[in-house]
Amino acid sequence: MTPLGVMRAVAAYKGAREALRRMPARLKAGAGHLVVYAPDLVCREARRRLLPVEKVHDEGSRYEWQAVIKHQLPAVVHDAAGELVRRYEVLREARGSKRTYKDEAVLLGVWREILG
């Protein structure tokens, strides 16, 4: 681990969380509660889609971390959130879930299935 890698990771996390915070409230309703109850899941998925995690501590990396985090990560966060919410909707429907989103959001098995 390097200080630069930690700084990159923190910047990516903050950028992803900020993108989620800026999502319109209407996208966080219904199955979109996934964004409210599991924001770290969405942020993790988006960061893994865009950023070369294996190079986060590579001080010689020429990857434009700050520019990508600032200009590309927000769109990837929104895409990842939309896809995970769609998977969540399919999962709930397939399981015939009658639980509220708040009750279901604490079930680890739900998140394993969504990411699977």
Buried (B, 14 or more C-beta within 10 A) or exposed (E): EEEBBEEBBEBBBEBBBBBBEEBEEEBBEEBBBBBBEBBEBBBBBBBEEBBEEEBBBBEEBEEEBEEBBEEBBBEBBBBBBBBBBEBBBEBBEEEEBEEEBEEBBEEEEBBEBBEE
